[in-house]
Amino acid sequence: MSYRFNNAYGFWFDEVLKSYIEKHKNPEQSNEEYALQNGFFITLNFDRNAVGSRQRTLTENNQNVGSIEFWNTNHLYNVICNRLIGRRFLDVKNQDRLPKMIACADVNGTRYWHSMGEVENVHLHTIWMVPSDLTEKFKTAISEIELSKFDFREINIQPLWGFDSNKQRPSKLATYTSKFLDFNNEKLQVEEDIMIFPREKSLSI
């Protein structure tokens, strides 16, 4: 593994998060303080049988949605935004109220790989950053998600960790989240592996 792309993704993710934080934090807060209070690291694990069933259903209905994992994640983002802001969350007036979310594909064992290994159990690591006045509402909304509606087997919710916007190297948070992308760039095994929200155009709820 060259780490070249991993570091590039890491710097990019850090900049995305830093830019969002600096728009929302109080002047006396550091970026790290805001991230710890209003950021979340959430891993989305999928029920493989449900994913397969969803793929067949959408294919039969002539819907070309690409990755079912990201289709579900887009659906999750829209539902959360609806809970936080209301059904018109995509209106221009609400753009600064939307959470920022970075989602990356991962598979089992990548932390130990030196080259592309066997692709098993595709799951997504997501970084969420939320406006401070919506953080408690976000905690409630994400904890009340019905797993089966999104083909999830489990949602693992953790406070944000390893974010440091002042170092000359990417944060541990960013490089951990993006660790599969370098392998997948060298040998494409997962067709869709990254998405940043809000998207310019989102699939309807």
N, C-alpha and C positions, 0 to 999 in steps of 0.2 A: 504493500500500500504506500503510495507516494505522499499522502497527506496534503498534496498541493490543492486539490479541489476541496478537501475537507476544511482546510484553513480558509480558503476563499469563501466557501459557504458560511463558515463561522463568522468571519468579519462582516459579511453581508447581513446575517441574522442579527448580530449585535447592533449594527447601524440601524436596521429597521426598528428594533426595540428601543434603542436610544432616541431616535427621532420621535417615536410615539410618546415616550415618557416625557421628553422635554416639552411637548405640547400640553401635557396634562398635570405635571407635578407643580407643587408650590415652589417658589423661588428658594426657600431655605432647605428644601429636600435635596438629597443627592439622588442620582439615578438609581443607585443600588437600594436605597431606602424605599423609593417608590416601588421598585420591582418586587422587593420582599413583601410589601404590604398589599400589592394589587396584581401580582403576577402568579401564574399557576403553570405547573408542568403536568400535563395530563396524557397518559398513555391509553390508547384505544385498542383493546383486544377484541377480535372478531370471532363469532361463531361460524366456523367454516361451512357447516351445513346450511346455515341461514344465508351466507354469502352466495353459495352455489345456487340456492333456490331463487334468490333475488336476481341473480344474473340470468337464469333461465326465464324468469317471468318477464323481465325487461326486454330480453331478446325476442321473446314471443310477441311482445307488444311493439316490436320494431323501434325500441328506444336504444340508441347507441350512446351509452353514458360513460364508457371507458372503465376506469377502476371502480369496482363496487365499494372498496374501502374509502376512496375519496368521495364517491357519490354520497355515502352515508355521512361522512364528515362535513360535507357541504350542507347536508340536511340538518345535522346537529347545529352547525353555526347559525343557520337561519332560524331554527327553533329557539336557540338561546337569545338571539337578537330580538326576536319577537317578544320573548318574555321580559327582556330588559327595557325595550324601547317602545314596542308596539308594532302592529302590522305594517306600518309605513316606515320601518327602520331604514329602508334604502333611499328615502327622500334625501335630497341634497342637504337640507337643514339638519339632518341627523348624522351626517358623515363623521363628525368629530366625536360622536357619542358611541360609535361602533367599537367593539373590542378589536384588538389586533391579534391575529392568530397565525402562527407558522406551523404547518403540518408536514412531517417527513415520514416516509416509509422506512421501516426497519424489519429485520428478520432475526431469527434466533442465532445467537452466537457471534454477532459481528464485533463485539469488543475484543474478541480473541483472534480474529482473522488477520492474516497477512495478505491474502488474495481472496477472490470471490469463492465462497463456499456454497454449500447446499442451501437453497432458498426454502426455508420452512417457516410457517406461522407468520405471514405478513401482518404486521401491526403498525400503528402510527404513533409517533411521539409528537405531541403538540405543545406549543408554548402560547399561552394566552396572557395578554396584558389588557387590563380593564380600567375605565375611568374610575377614580377613587370613590365617587358617590354611588357607583353601581356595583362595587365589589361584594357587598353582603348579599345583594339581590342575585348576583352571579353565583355565589356559593350555593344559595338555595336552589336556583334553577338547574345547575349541573348535578346536584345531589338528587334531584327528583326525576331525572331522565329515566324513562322506561327502556331498558336495554334492548328488548326484543323489537322495538319499533325502528331501531337503527342497526340491526344485525350484530349488536355488540354482545360479547360474552362477559366482558368486564371493563369498567372504566377505573383506572387508577389515578387518583387526584392527589397531587403533592404541591406544597408551597414551592415557589420558584427557588432554585438553588444554583450556585455556581455562575451567577451573572456579575461581571465586572467590566464596566465600560471604559476603564482608564488604562488597561494594560496594552502593551504593544503586541499582544497575541490575542487570538479570539478567546472568548470565555469558554469555560468548561461546559456550561450549559449549551452553547451553540454547537461546539464540536461534538458533544455527545448526541445531540439531536440529529445532526447531519452525518453521523458516522457511516451509514450505509451508502450514502450518495456517491462517494468516491469509488467504491467497488462497482456500483451500478453504472457509473459513467464509463468505466473501463470495459465492462462486460454487461450489457443491458440484459437484466433478468426480470425486472419489474418495470413495466412500461410507464407507469405514472408514479413518481416518487417524491414530488414536492408541490405544495400549494400554499399560497399566502392569502389570508382573508383580512378585510373584505375584498372580494373579487369585483372586477368591473361589472361582470354579469353573473348573477347567481341563479342556480336552478331553483325553481319555485318550491315552496314547502309542500 
